[in-house]
């Protein structure tokens, strides 16, 4: 038996079984053609060899981590947008060699990493990221430790993306900065009250936004920085991973009418460059944010242009009270149940009363109103939602959240005309590629069009931006199932289950979390537990039509008669536009041929 240290690449076609079921001969031909013209030639070009083929999967060995990662990125780039999509995992480890074959944990870990990679993406182990970082044009995103099947110790996983895949403005910023690049880690909430986390997160986001206005500085997006939230961070490792020159970390303590913020700037080697503490009245929060941003720029020895200083100091509200209330309402919108929607509207109305020009408050109110309109709640209508969103766009045409709100109100109003949302979604994402609201709406639009890969991209981005948001976490499961991605489906189901469990511990009758929780129990095969929770959910919130619908979607997978029995009393009550959603909701596909469901569809057809 011979052992050696080598680099293993594991590749697998996403949703292969579903592709074969739809078109067996065509799929097999495309796979063979891909191996002949793309996969095998690129492996050979980088000094690798394919040592095992397993239907749609392949294992290859490489002489170096750089060669393996470069090869993987080239293959994924060549296949981007095609029907066949790979997941790839790369590991550097000790293996057993037997003839032309290779075995052992080094191979097994590569296979587990492949299962954790995003569609069309590459996941690598920590030792591979350390070998490659700084040697090729690639970016590494820390996905944390994962416990994987048949591997005793957790595996630390990184996702790899080519730098050329980054938005053009990011590349040009890196070019301008001459390697002055920073990541703002989420500020720790030191208020002694977990519910104050919305405030510390808001401060962190605003500092990221302010620093992004400095042309001489490259700033990691909120999407990236918040992946480190709640984690013990090795600053030199993060700096190598993201190609940073500096990392900013800090804390926020809010008590009564005062706020204390600490911040420290650390260089790539882990050395302290600058540190400061501010203790101010809460009414001074905007001046304090300006001061922090300008102090960071000064500590980095960068020049702040007059127009950049003006941009940093330009706020969409000058009311500290309205600002704090908005942060609270936004947190409610992302993690709260349906019953908080009227509360969100009341908070936003108070924000607007304090500052009639506060565009973000209008946008958030519009999204809460359209949600209640879609559910048929008395006193709310789609016209008011659209008008409120348009007011947000008028006040701040360069605000991504305003355009995302307009997309929500146009697409998810009474008629549920999701196609009407597309132009506003595109505008929002051009203004801010990390706009949570735009990605959430984009995911729903993609689901409605049965463009499931697009839905996965939008929902996964929304999950990365807001890890505690249950809607994108729950909806992406549905998209993975539709494309036949078994590994992605299971991983997303586990994540959604954990997210819902966190919310239910705080709010046991959280209707949104209850609906998605029952669905994930079904998805994970816990059918009896799902039935018990279904009964409990109905008892907790018996008049909630949205909850009843989501529970019916879950039961459709395991008990067609029960699902139909749950739908029959609620279909007559729901708005006509919602019936259009029923037409495209793939959660209900298992019962579409059931006579009771077909009778419902005939009695209550969707609008033309």
BAKOLTOR-20185 format. One record per atom (N, C-alpha, C): z, x, y; residue in three letters. Coordinates in steps of 0.1 Angstrom, whole numbers, plus 5000, padded with zeros to 4 digits. Atoms other than C-alpha are relative to their C-alpha. Example, Ala and Ser with C-alpha at 12.3 -4.5 7.8 and 13.67 -1.06 7.14 Angstrom:
REM BAKOLTOR-20185
500050094988Ala507851234955Ala500050095012Ala500049914989Ser507151374989Ser500849925011Ser
This chain:
REM BAKOLTOR-20185
500050094988Unk500050005000Unk500050095012Unk500149934987Unk498950145034Unk500449925011Unk499650074988Unk500550055067Unk499550075012Unk500449944988Unk499350115102Unk500349915012Unk499850084988Unk499850005138Unk498649975006Unk501350034995Unk496849815151Unk500049875009Unk500150124991Unk495649535175Unk499249904992Unk500650115007Unk494849205159Unk499649895010Unk500450114992Unk492848925176Unk499849884990Unk500250125008Unk493048575161Unk499349905008Unk500750104992Unk490548315172Unk499849874991Unk500150135007Unk490247945163Unk499249905009Unk500750104992Unk487847665175Unk500949885002Unk499150124996Unk489647385193Unk499349874995Unk500450135005Unk489347045177Unk498850004990Unk501149985009Unk487047165150Unk499849884990Unk500150115010Unk487946885125Unk499349885006Unk500650124993Unk487046615151Unk498550035002Unk501449974998Unk483746795159Unk499249994987Unk500750015013Unk482846815122Unk499949854996Unk500150145003Unk483646445118Unk498949935007Unk501050064992Unk481346355146Unk498650044996Unk501449955003Unk478446585137Unk500250134992Unk499749895009Unk479046805107Unk498950115000Unk501149905000Unk475646975105Unk499850075013Unk500249944987Unk475247025142Unk501250105004Unk498949924997Unk478747165146Unk500050134992Unk500149885008Unk478347415117Unk498950095005Unk501149924995Unk474947525131Unk500550075013Unk499549944987Unk476547585166Unk501050114997Unk499049905003Unk479447775151Unk499350134994Unk500749885006Unk477148005130Unk499250075011Unk500749944989Unk474948065161Unk500950075009Unk499149934991Unk477948145182Unk500550134994Unk499649875006Unk479148405157Unk498950105000Unk501249915000Unk475648555155Unk499750065013Unk500549964987Unk474948575192Unk501150045010Unk499049984991Unk478348585209Unk501250084994Unk498749945005Unk481448655188Unk499950134994Unk500149875007Unk480448925164Unk499450115008Unk500549894992Unk478249125188Unk501050065010Unk499049954990Unk481049145214Unk501150074993Unk499049935008Unk483649235188Unk499550144997Unk500649875004Unk481349525176Unk499950095012Unk500349934988Unk480549625212Unk501350075005Unk498749944996Unk484249695218Unk500850074989Unk499449915011Unk484849895186Unk500849924990Unk499250085009Unk486349605167Unk499249964987Unk500750055012Unk485549455133Unk500749874995Unk499550135006Unk485949105119Unk500350024986Unk499649985014Unk487949135087Unk500349884992Unk499850125008Unk488448775078Unk499449885008Unk500550134995Unk486648435084Unk500749894992Unk499350115006Unk488448115077Unk499549875006Unk500650124994Unk486147815084Unk499650035014Unk500349994985Unk486247785122Unk500850125006Unk499249894995Unk488748075125Unk499550144996Unk500449865003Unk488348455126Unk501150095004Unk499149894997Unk490548765125Unk499350125002Unk500749884997Unk489449085141Unk501050115003Unk499149884997Unk490949435144Unk499350095010Unk500649914990Unk490549665174Unk500850135001Unk499349874999Unk491350025181Unk501050015012Unk499150004989Unk493149945214Unk500249865006Unk499850134994Unk494749655233Unk499049975011Unk501050014990Unk492449715262Unk498749944995Unk501250045006Unk489449675240Unk500049854995Unk499950145005Unk490749355224Unk500149905011Unk499950094989Unk491649185256Unk498749995008Unk501350014993Unk488449275273Unk499049924992Unk500950075009Unk486449145243Unk500349855001Unk499650145000Unk488448825242Unk499649935013Unk500450064987Unk487848755279Unk498549985002Unk501550014999Unk484148825276Unk499549884991Unk500450115009Unk483848585247Unk500349865006Unk499650134994Unk485748305265Unk499249975012Unk500950024988Unk483648355296Unk498649964995Unk501350045005Unk480448335276Unk500049864994Unk499950145006Unk481648005260Unk500549905009Unk499550094991Unk482947845291Unk499149885003Unk500850124998Unk481747485295Unk499249954989Unk500750055011Unk480247465261Unk500849914991Unk499350095009Unk481147225233Unk501050074992Unk499149925008Unk482747495212Unk500950085009Unk499049924992Unk485947635227Unk501050064991Unk499049935008Unk488247895213Unk501350005006Unk498749954996Unk491947965215Unk500150144994Unk499949865005Unk492648335211Unk501450055002Unk498749934999Unk495848535204Unk499850144996Unk500149865002Unk496248905205Unk501450074998Unk498749945002Unk499149115191Unk499850144995Unk500049865004Unk499849485187Unk501250014990Unk498950005009Unk501849525155Unk499750084987Unk500149935012Unk502549695122Unk499349914989Unk500750095010Unk500249565094Unk499850084986Unk500249955013Unk499549615057Unk498450004997Unk501549995002Unk495949735048Unk499850014985Unk500350015014Unk494549645014Unk498549994999Unk501550005000Unk490849745011Unk499549975014Unk500550044987Unk489049565039Unk500849905007Unk499250114995Unk491749305044Unk501350065006Unk498849964993Unk494849325066Unk501049884999Unk499050105001Unk498149135062Unk501250045008Unk498749974994Unk501749125076Unk500349935013Unk499550074988Unk503749015106Unk499150025012Unk500949974988Unk501249185130Unk498949905000Unk501050115001Unk498648935118Unk500549875003Unk499450144999Unk500948635116Unk500349975015Unk499750024986Unk502148685152Unk498849975008Unk501350024992Unk498548705165Unk499649854998Unk500450145003Unk497848365147Unk500949915008Unk499150084993Unk500948215163Unk499750005015Unk500449994986Unk499948345198Unk498749925002Unk501250084998Unk496548185193Unk500349865001Unk499650154999Unk498147845187Unk500649975013Unk499350034987Unk500047885220Unk499050025012Unk501049984989Unk496947975241Unk499549875005Unk500750124995Unk495347725264Unk498649994995Unk501450015004Unk491947585255Unk499150095009Unk500949904993Unk489347855264Unk500850115005Unk499149894995Unk492248095270Unk500450104990Unk499549895008Unk493948405256Unk501550015002Unk498549974999Unk497648455248Unk500250134993Unk499749875006Unk499048795241Unk501550024999Unk498549975001Unk502448945231Unk500350095012Unk499549914989Unk504549145255Unk499550144999Unk500549865001Unk503549485241Unk498550015003Unk501450004996Unk499849395246Unk499950005015Unk500150014985Unk500449295282Unk500450135007Unk499649874995Unk502249625288Unk499050114999Unk501149905002Unk499449825273Unk498849985009Unk501250034993Unk496749645293Unk500250005015Unk499850034985Unk498349575327Unk499650125008Unk500549904990Unk496649775355Unk498850074995Unk501149935006Unk493849895332Unk498749925000Unk501250094999Unk491449595334Unk500349905011Unk499950104989Unk490749325360Unk500449874994Unk499450125006Unk493049065345Unk501449975006Unk498750044995Unk496048865355Unk500849944988Unk499150045011Unk499048795332Unk501049905006Unk499050104997Unk501148475334Unk501049994989Unk498950005009Unk504548485318Unk500349864995Unk499750135006Unk504948195294Unk501349994993Unk498650005005Unk508448295283Unk500050034985Unk499749995014Unk509948325248Unk499749884992Unk500450115009Unk508648105220Unk500550034986Unk499749995014Unk510148045186Unk498949954992Unk501250045008Unk507248035161Unk500350004985Unk499950025014Unk506847945125Unk500050134992Unk499949895009Unk507948205099Unk500250145007Unk499749884993Unk508748465126Unk501549995004Unk498550014998Unk512548535128Unk500350015015Unk499649994986Unk512748655164Unk499049935009Unk500950064990Unk511248475195Unk498950105004Unk501249924995Unk507848595207Unk499949985015Unk500250014985Unk507448675244Unk498549995002Unk501550034999Unk504048525254Unk499650015014Unk500650004987Unk501748595282Unk498649944999Unk501350045000Unk498548415291Unk499250095009Unk500849904993Unk495648635303Unk498849935006Unk501150064994Unk493048535328Unk499250125008Unk500749904992Unk490248745344Unk500249985014Unk499850024986Unk490748815380Unk498849945007Unk501250064994Unk487148715387Unk500149854999Unk499950145001Unk488248365376Unk500849945011Unk499150054990Unk490648335405Unk499149955012Unk500850054989Unk489448145436Unk499650115009Unk500549904992Unk487348335460Unk500950055011Unk499149964989Unk489948325488Unk501150094995Unk499049915006Unk492448495464Unk499550144999Unk500649875001Unk490148785457Unk499850075013Unk500249944987Unk489248835493Unk501350045007Unk498749974995Unk492948825502Unk500550134994Unk499649885006Unk493649095477Unk499350125006Unk500849894995Unk490849305491Unk500550035014Unk499649974986Unk492149265527Unk501450075000Unk498649954999Unk495849345519Unk500250144996Unk499849875005Unk495249685504Unk501350014992Unk498950015010Unk497649595476Unk501449965005Unk498750064996Unk500349425497Unk500049864995Unk500050135006Unk501049135475Unk501549964996Unk498650045002Unk504248925470Unk500149874992Unk499750135007Unk505648655447Unk501449965005Unk498850064996Unk508348425461Unk500649934988Unk499450065012Unk510648345432Unk500849875006Unk499350114996Unk512247995434Unk501450035004Unk498749974995Unk515348015455Unk501149924992Unk499050065009Unk518547945435Unk500849895009Unk499250104993Unk520447625444Unk501550044998Unk498649965001Unk524047745452Unk500949905006Unk499250104993Unk525247415466Unk501149944992Unk499050055009Unk527447335436Unk499749854996Unk500450145003Unk525547005432Unk498550014995Unk501349985006Unk522547005408Unk499049915007Unk500950094993Unk521046715428Unk499450055013Unk500549944988Unk520546945458Unk498850094997Unk501149915004Unk517847135438Unk498749975008Unk501350044993Unk515146935456Unk499950075013Unk500049934987Unk516247105488Unk499650154999Unk500249865002Unk516247465475Unk498550024996Unk501449995004Unk512847405458Unk499149985013Unk500850024988Unk511447265491Unk500050125009Unk499949884992Unk512647565510Unk499050114995Unk500849905006Unk510947795485Unk498549975002Unk501450044999Unk507647605486Unk499550025015Unk500549984986Unk507547615524Unk499950145004Unk500249864997Unk508147985525Unk498750064994Unk501349965006Unk505248035501Unk498949955009Unk501050054991Unk503147815523Unk499850085013Unk500049924987Unk504148005555Unk499450144997Unk500549875002Unk503448345540Unk498550004996Unk501550005003Unk500048235527Unk499249995012Unk500850014988Unk498948195563Unk499850145006Unk500149864995Unk499348575568Unk498850074994Unk501349955006Unk495848725563Unk500250144994Unk499849875005Unk497249075556Unk500950004987Unk499050015012Unk499348945526Unk499449914990Unk500350095011Unk498448815492Unk501249944994Unk498850075004Unk500948555480Unk499749924987Unk500150085013Unk501348425444Unk500249855003Unk499950144998Unk500748055443Unk501349944994Unk498850065005Unk503547815438Unk500049974985Unk500250025014Unk502147735404Unk500550124992Unk499649885007Unk502748095394Unk501550035002Unk498749954997Unk506048165411Unk501049914993Unk499050105006Unk507747845397Unk500150014985Unk499849975014Unk507147965361Unk501250084997Unk498849925001Unk510048195367Unk501349935003Unk498850074996Unk512447925378Unk501049994988Unk498950005010Unk515847945360Unk500050114990Unk500149895010Unk514848265342Unk500650135006Unk499549874996Unk516448605344Unk498750095001Unk501349944997Unk513548805360Unk500250155001Unk500149854999Unk512749175354Unk498950025011Unk500949994989Unk511249245388Unk498850104998Unk501149915003Unk509249565378Unk499049944990Unk501050065010Unk507749375348Unk499249895007Unk500850114993Unk506749075370Unk499050075010Unk500949934990Unk505249315396Unk498850064992Unk501249955008Unk503149485369Unk499149894995Unk500850125005Unk502149155354Unk499149945010Unk500850074989Unk500949005387Unk499450095010Unk500549894991Unk499949335403Unk500649985014Unk499350024987Unk502549285431Unk500550135006Unk499349894994Unk503949525456Unk501449965003Unk498650044997Unk507049315463Unk500349864994Unk499550125005Unk509049025450Unk501149955010Unk498950054992Unk511248795472Unk500849904992Unk499150095007Unk514248625457Unk501249965010Unk499050054990Unk517048425474Unk500849884994Unk499250125004Unk519448135473Unk500249915012Unk499750104990Unk520247815493Unk501349934997Unk498750075001Unk523647665499Unk500049905011Unk500050104989Unk523647335518Unk501349924998Unk498850075000Unk526947165526Unk500249935013Unk499850084987Unk527446885552Unk498850025008Unk501149984991Unk525346965582Unk499650155002Unk500349864999Unk525047335575Unk499350054988Unk500849945011Unk522747555554Unk500250155001Unk500049855001Unk523147915542Unk498950044991Unk501149955008Unk520148105530Unk500150154999Unk500049855001Unk520148455516Unk498650034994Unk501349965005Unk516948645508Unk500050154999Unk500149855001Unk516148995496Unk498650034995Unk501349965003Unk512849175493Unk500150134991Unk499949895010Unk512449405463Unk498650054997Unk501449955003Unk509549645457Unk499750014985Unk500450005014Unk507649695425Unk500850084991Unk499249915009Unk509949965412Unk501449944998Unk498650065001Unk513049735416Unk500950045011Unk499249954989Unk514249905448Unk500149895011Unk499850094989Unk515749695476Unk499450055013Unk500649974987Unk513649695508Unk500749945011Unk499450074989Unk515449445529Unk500849884995Unk499250125003Unk518049175527Unk500749945012Unk499550074988Unk519448915551Unk500749874995Unk499450135003Unk521748615552Unk500149925013Unk500050084988Unk521548325576Unk500949884997Unk499050125001Unk524248055582Unk499749925013Unk500450074988Unk522947785605Unk500349854998Unk500050155000Unk523147415615Unk498749954993Unk501250055007Unk520747205594Unk498949965009Unk501050044990Unk519047095626Unk499150125003Unk500749884997Unk517847455629Unk499150054988Unk500749965013Unk516047455595Unk498650065003Unk501449954998Unk512547495609Unk499950135007Unk499949864993Unk513447785633Unk500450104990Unk499549905010Unk515247945603Unk498850034991Unk501149975008Unk512147915581Unk499050095007Unk500849914992Unk510048075608Unk500550145001Unk499349874999Unk512548355612Unk499950074987Unk500049935014Unk512648425574Unk498650054998Unk501449965002Unk508848435572Unk499650125008Unk500349894991Unk508548665602Unk500850124997Unk499249895004Unk511348885590Unk499450074987Unk500649945012Unk509548935556Unk498750085004Unk501249934995Unk506249025574Unk500450135006Unk499549884993Unk508149275595Unk500550104990Unk499549915010Unk509849425565Unk498950064992Unk501249955007Unk506449465548Unk499250095009Unk500849924990Unk505249645580Unk498649955001Unk501350064998Unk502449405584Unk499949945014Unk500250064987Unk500949275616Unk499749854999Unk500150155000Unk501348905623Unk499149965012Unk500950034989Unk498348785644Unk500649875007Unk499550114992Unk499148535672Unk499649864994Unk500450135006Unk497148255655Unk500849974987Unk499250025012Unk499048315623Unk501549965003Unk498750034995Unk502348305641Unk500149855004Unk500050144996Unk501347965656Unk499949914988Unk500250085013Unk500247845621Unk501349984993Unk498750005007Unk503647935606Unk500949905007Unk499050084993Unk505547765634Unk499549855002Unk500550144999Unk503347445633Unk500549924988Unk499550095010Unk505247185613Unk499549865001Unk500550144999Unk504146835604Unk501149905004Unk499050074993Unk507546715616Unk501050095007Unk499049924993Unk510146845640Unk501449944998Unk498750075003Unk512946615626Unk500650064987Unk499449945012Unk515246805603Unk500549894990Unk499550115009Unk516646475590Unk498849944992Unk501250055007Unk513146345582Unk499550094989Unk500549905009Unk512246665565Unk500950004987Unk499150015012Unk515346655542Unk499849884992Unk500250125007Unk514846295534Unk498650004992Unk501349995007Unk511146365525Unk500150084988Unk499849925012Unk512146635501Unk500749924989Unk499350085010Unk514546395484Unk499049904994Unk500950115005Unk511946115482Unk498950064991Unk501049935008Unk509346365468Unk500550034986Unk499449975013Unk511746465440Unk500149874992Unk499950135007Unk512346095432Unk498649964995Unk501450045004Unk508546045430Unk499650074987Unk500549925012Unk508046325405Unk500849984988Unk499250015012Unk510946265382Unk500749874998Unk499350135000Unk512345915390Unk499349904992Unk500550115007Unk511845595371Unk499349905010Unk500750104992Unk509845295383Unk500949935010Unk499250084991Unk512845135399Unk500350085013Unk499849934988Unk513045415425Unk498949995010Unk501150014991Unk509645335440Unk500349925013Unk499650064987Unk511045085465Unk500950095008Unk499249914993Unk513645345473Unk499250115007Unk500949914994Unk510945595480Unk499349955012Unk500650064988Unk509245355503Unk501049995012Unk499050014989Unk512445295522Unk500350135007Unk499749874994Unk513145665526Unk498850045009Unk501249964992Unk509545725538Unk499949925013Unk500050084987Unk509845435563Unk501050065009Unk499049944991Unk513045605576Unk499450135006Unk500649884995Unk511145935579Unk499049975011Unk501050044990Unk508345765598Unk500649945012Unk499350044989Unk510845595620Unk500550115008Unk499549884993Unk512345935628Unk498950085007Unk501149934995Unk508946085633Unk498749934996Unk501250085004Unk505845855635Unk498850084997Unk501249915003Unk503546155632Unk500250084987Unk499749925012Unk504946275598Unk499149964989Unk501150045009Unk501846275577Unk500450004985Unk499649995014Unk503446375544Unk500849884996Unk499250125003Unk505846075546Unk499049884998Unk501050105002Unk502845845550Unk499350014986Unk500749975013Unk501146005520Unk500949964988Unk499150035011Unk504145975498Unk500349854999Unk499850145000Unk504745615508Unk498849934994Unk501250065006Unk501145525500Unk500050014985Unk500149995014Unk501445655465Unk501149914993Unk499050095006Unk504645465458Unk499649855001Unk500550144998Unk503145145472Unk498949964990Unk501150035009Unk499945165451Unk500649994985Unk499450015013Unk502145225420Unk500549864997Unk499450135001Unk503944905426Unk498949895000Unk501250094999Unk500644725435Unk499449994986Unk500650005013Unk499244825401Unk500849924990Unk499150075009Unk502244685384Unk500249855003Unk499950144996Unk501944355403Unk501349965006Unk498850034994Unk505244385421Unk499849925013Unk500250084989Unk505544115447Unk500450075013Unk499749944987Unk505444225484Unk499350125003Unk500849884998Unk503144515479Unk498549984997Unk501450025003Unk499344525481Unk499250135002Unk500849885000Unk496544775477Unk499550035014Unk500649984987Unk495144725512Unk501050085009Unk499049924992Unk498444845528Unk500150144995Unk499949865006Unk498545145504Unk498850085006Unk501149934995Unk495045245515Unk500150035014Unk499849984985Unk495745195552Unk501050115002Unk498949894998Unk498945415549Unk499450134996Unk500549875003Unk497045685531Unk499050055010Unk500949964989Unk494245685557Unk500750045012Unk499249954988Unk496845715584Unk500550144998Unk499649865003Unk498146035566Unk498850095003Unk501249914998Unk494546175566Unk499750015015Unk500249994986Unk494146085603Unk500950105007Unk499049914993Unk497346265613Unk499950144996Unk500049865005Unk496746575591Unk498750014991Unk501249995008Unk493046605579Unk500050124991Unk500049885008Unk493846945565Unk501150004990Unk498950015009Unk496746825544Unk499549954986Unk500550035013Unk495946825507Unk500749874995Unk499350125005Unk498646565499Unk499549875006Unk500650124994Unk497046315523Unk498849964993Unk501250045007Unk493746325506Unk500349964985Unk499650055013Unk495446305472Unk500649865000Unk499550144998Unk497245995484Unk498949905001Unk501250094998Unk493945845495Unk499349984986Unk500650015013Unk492545925460Unk500849904991Unk499150095008Unk495545745444Unk499849865004Unk500050144995Unk495245435466Unk498649944997Unk501350055003Unk491445415462Unk499749984986Unk500350005014Unk491345485425Unk500949914992Unk499050065009Unk494545325412Unk500649875006Unk499650124994Unk494745015433Unk499849884991Unk500150125008Unk494444655421Unk498850004990Unk501250005008Unk490944705408Unk499850124991Unk500049885008Unk491645045392Unk498650064999Unk501449944999Unk488245185404Unk500250155001Unk499649865000Unk489145545394Unk498950095005Unk501149924995Unk485645675402Unk500150025016Unk499949994986Unk486345605439Unk500950115005Unk499149904997Unk489045865438Unk499450145000Unk500549865002Unk486846165430Unk499750085012Unk500349924988Unk485646265465Unk501350055006Unk498849964994Unk489246275478Unk500850104991Unk499449905009Unk490546465447Unk499450135003Unk500749874997Unk487846725453Unk500450065013Unk499649954986Unk488746755490Unk501450064999Unk498749955001Unk492446785482Unk500150134993Unk499949875008Unk491947065456Unk499350115007Unk500649894992Unk489647255480Unk501050055010Unk499049964990Unk492447245506Unk501250074993Unk498949945007Unk495147335480Unk499849994985Unk500250015015Unk494247425444Unk501249974992Unk498850025007Unk497847385435Unk500749875004Unk499450134996Unk498347025448Unk500349924988Unk499550085012Unk500446845422Unk499449865000Unk500450145000Unk499446495433Unk498549994997Unk501550015003Unk495646575432Unk499850034985Unk500249975014Unk495946725397Unk500449884991Unk499550115007Unk497946425385Unk498949895000Unk501150114999Unk495346175398Unk498750044993Unk501249955007Unk492546395386Unk500149994985Unk499950015014Unk493946385351Unk499849854996Unk500250145003Unk494046005351Unk498549965001Unk501450034998Unk490445985364Unk499250064988Unk500749945011Unk489346225337Unk500249934987Unk499750085012Unk491046025310Unk499249875000Unk500850134999Unk489345705322Unk498550034997Unk501449975003Unk485945885320Unk499950064986Unk500049945014Unk486946015285Unk499550155001Unk500349854998Unk486446375299Unk501450074997Unk498749965004Unk489446495279Unk500350155003Unk499749864997Unk489046865285Unk500450025015Unk499650004985Unk489146805323Unk501449945002Unk498750064999Unk492146585318Unk501150104996Unk499049905004Unk493946865299Unk500250105011Unk499949904989Unk493147115327Unk500949945012Unk499250064989Unk494546875354Unk501449984997Unk498650035003Unk497646765336Unk500850134997Unk499349885002Unk498547115324Unk500350075013Unk499749944987Unk498247245360Unk501249925006Unk498950084995Unk500446955371Unk501450034994Unk498749965007Unk503047045344Unk500550145005Unk499649874995Unk503047405356Unk500650005014Unk499550014986Unk503547305392Unk501449935000Unk498750085000Unk506347055384Unk500449984986Unk499650015014Unk507947125350Unk500849884996Unk499250125003Unk510246825352Unk499349875002Unk500750124998Unk507546575359Unk499649954986Unk500250055013Unk507246345329Unk498649944998Unk501350075002Unk503946175336Unk498950104995Unk501149915006Unk501546475332Unk500450064987Unk499649955013Unk503646605303Unk499749904989Unk500350105010Unk503246275285Unk498549974999Unk501450045001Unk499646205294Unk499150114994Unk500849905006Unk498346545283Unk500050004985Unk500050015015Unk499446475248Unk498949914995Unk501050095003Unk497046185248Unk498650075000Unk501349934998Unk494146415259Unk499850104988Unk500149915012Unk494946675232Unk499749934988Unk500350075012Unk494946415206Unk498549955000Unk501450054999Unk491546285218Unk499050114996Unk501049895003Unk489846625214Unk500350064986Unk499749965013Unk491446675180Unk500650144999Unk499349874999Unk493446985191Unk501449984994Unk498750035007Unk496346965165Unk501150095006Unk498949924995Unk498247265178Unk500449975014Unk499750044986Unk497947165214Unk500749875001Unk499450135000Unk498846815206Unk501550014996Unk498649995004Unk502046915188Unk500950075011Unk499249924990Unk503147175214Unk500249915012Unk499850084989Unk502546925242Unk501049884997Unk499050105004Unk504446655223Unk501450045001Unk498749945000Unk507446875219Unk500550025015Unk499749984986Unk507346965256Unk500349875007Unk499850134993Unk507046595267Unk501449944995Unk498750055006Unk509946505243Unk501250065007Unk498949924994Unk512246775258Unk500149955015Unk500050044986Unk511246665294Unk500749865001Unk499550145000Unk512046295286Unk501550004997Unk498650005004Unk515346385269Unk500850055012Unk499349964988Unk516446575300Unk500349895010Unk499950114991Unk515746275322Unk500949894995Unk499250115006Unk517346025298Unk501550044999Unk498649964999Unk520546235297Unk500749965013Unk499550044987Unk520946165334Unk499949855003Unk500350144997Unk519445815335Unk499549944987Unk500450055014Unk519545655300Unk499049885000Unk501050115000Unk517445355311Unk498850035009Unk501249954993Unk514745565328Unk498749954993Unk501150085007Unk511745335320Unk498850094997Unk501149915003Unk509045605324Unk500350094989Unk499749915010Unk510845855303Unk500249934986Unk499950085012Unk511645585277Unk498749984993Unk501350035005Unk508045495273Unk499350124994Unk500649875005Unk506845855269Unk500850054988Unk499149955010Unk509845945247Unk499649934986Unk500450075013Unk508945675221Unk498750054995Unk501349965004Unk505345785221Unk500150144994Unk499949865006Unk506346155214Unk500749994987Unk499350015013Unk508646045186Unk498949964989Unk501050045009Unk505645875170Unk499050124997Unk501049895001Unk503346175177Unk500650114991Unk499349905008Unk505946405160Unk500449954986Unk499850055014Unk506146185129Unk501449934998Unk498750065001Unk509646045137Unk499949855002Unk500350144998Unk508545685131Unk501249905000Unk498850095000Unk511845525122Unk500850015013Unk499349974988Unk513545685151Unk499349935012Unk500850064989Unk510645565174Unk500349855000Unk499750145000Unk511245205162Unk501349965006Unk498650034995Unk514945225170Unk500050015015Unk500149984985Unk514245365205Unk499249895006Unk500850104994Unk511645105210Unk500849875002Unk499150124999Unk514144825204Unk501050035012Unk499049974989Unk516645005227Unk499449995014Unk500750004987Unk514045045255Unk499849865005Unk500250144997Unk513244675254Unk501349945005Unk498750054996Unk516944595257Unk500450055013Unk499649944987Unk517444835286Unk499349945011Unk500950044988Unk514544705307Unk499149894995Unk500850105007Unk513344375292Unk498849945008Unk501050064992Unk511244265322Unk498950105005Unk500949894995Unk509344595328Unk498749994992Unk501350015006Unk505644525320Unk499550144996Unk500649865003Unk504644895323Unk500750064988Unk499349955012Unk507344995298Unk499649934987Unk500450075012Unk506344725274Unk498650044995Unk501349955003Unk502744845276Unk500050134993Unk499949875006Unk503645205269Unk500650004986Unk499450015013Unk505845105240Unk498949954990Unk501050055008Unk502944905226Unk499050114996Unk500949885003Unk500745215229Unk500550094989Unk499349925010Unk503245405208Unk499949934986Unk499950075013Unk503545135181Unk498649984995Unk501350025005Unk499745105179Unk499650114990Unk500349895010Unk499745435160Unk500649974986Unk499350025013Unk502145305133Unk500149864995Unk499850145004Unk502344925133Unk499149915009Unk501050084992Unk499244725146Unk500549875003Unk499650144997Unk500844385143Unk501150015011Unk499049994990Unk503944495163Unk499450035013Unk500749964988Unk501744655189Unk499449885007Unk500750124995Unk499744335193Unk501049905005Unk498950094996Unk502944125194Unk500650045013Unk499549964987Unk504144335223Unk499149985011Unk501150024989Unk500844315242Unk499849855004Unk500450144998Unk500343945238Unk500849935012Unk499450074989Unk503043825263Unk499850075013Unk500149934987Unk502344095289Unk498650015006Unk501349994995Unk498544105291Unk499749895011Unk500250094989Unk498443775311Unk500650035013Unk499249974988Unk500843915336Unk499450125008Unk500349874993Unk499144245345Unk498849985009Unk501150014990Unk496644295374Unk498750024992Unk501349995007Unk492944275365Unk499650144999Unk500449875001Unk492444635373Unk500650084988Unk499349945011Unk494944735347Unk499349974987Unk500750045012Unk492844555321Unk498850104998Unk501149905001Unk490044805330Unk500550124993Unk499449885006Unk492445085320Unk500149984985Unk499950035014Unk493044915286Unk498750034993Unk501349985006Unk489344945280Unk499850154996Unk500349865002Unk489445325282Unk501250084994Unk498849935005Unk493045405270Unk499950034985Unk500249975014Unk492545595238Unk501249994991Unk498850035007Unk496145525228Unk499949874992Unk500250135007Unk494945175218Unk498850004990Unk501249995009Unk491945295198Unk500449964986Unk499750045013Unk493845245165Unk500049854997Unk499950155002Unk494044865171Unk498849935006Unk501150074993Unk490744795188Unk499249904991Unk500750095010Unk489344635156Unk500949894994Unk499150105005Unk492444425150Unk499749875006Unk500450134994Unk491744055153Unk500949955011Unk499150054989Unk494743985175Unk499750075013Unk500349924988Unk493844265199Unk498649955005Unk501450054996Unk490144145200Unk500149865007Unk499850134994Unk491343795207Unk500650015014Unk499449974986Unk493443925237Unk498950055009Unk501149954992Unk490444115250Unk499049895004Unk500950114997Unk488343805248Unk500649905010Unk499350104992Unk490943585265Unk500250065014Unk499749934987Unk491643845293Unk499150125002Unk500949894998Unk488544055299Unk500350085012Unk499949934988Unk488544335324Unk499049955010Unk500950044990Unk486844275357Unk498650074999Unk501349945001Unk483044345359Unk499950135008Unk
